[in-house]
Amino acid sequence: MTTKEKAIEMVARFYNETCRLIPVEDGNERSERFRIIQPIAKNCALIAVGEMLEILYESPEKNKKEIEFCINVTKKIKEL
């Protein structure tokens, strides 16, 4: 999986979970919901990746490849 694919997957998972909290009745509300929820989903994904990085940095066996992957996922999330 590429860093971009992982970024999209993470944001989508947080977006879908958050959407369950906001009901939609017609098409106009869908675009409004997206405008509101997309930044929230991105922030949640960034927090999750940040937590993973924290664990990786604190690990006695620092895996540089995993750390680099997470850093690049963070960059891709911000680009979405």
C-alpha positions, 0 to 999 in steps of 0.5 A, spaced: 500 500 500 502 506 498 502 512 503 497 516 498 492 510 499 493 509 506 492 516 507 485 516 503 483 509 507 484 513 514 481 519 512 475 515 509 474 511 515 474 517 520 469 520 515 464 514 514 464 513 522 463 521 523 457 521 518 453 516 522 452 521 527 449 526 522 443 524 518 442 526 511 435 528 508 437 530 501 442 532 496 444 539 498 445 536 505 450 531 503 455 537 500 454 541 506 456 535 511 462 533 506 464 540 507 464 540 515 466 533 516 472 532 511 476 537 515 474 533 522 476 526 518 483 529 516 484 531 523 482 525 526 487 521 521 493 526 523 492 524 530 492 517 529 498 517 525 501 522 530 500 516 535 503 511 531 509 515 530 510 517 537 510 509 539 515 508 533 520 513 536 519 511 543 520 504 541 527 501 542 528 498 536 526 504 531 524 502 524 526 507 520 522 504 514 515 505 518 517 511 521 518 514 514 512 511 511 508 514 517 511 521 516 509 520 508 502 518 510 502 525 514 504 529 508 499 525 504 493 526 509 495 534 509 494 534 501 487 531 501 
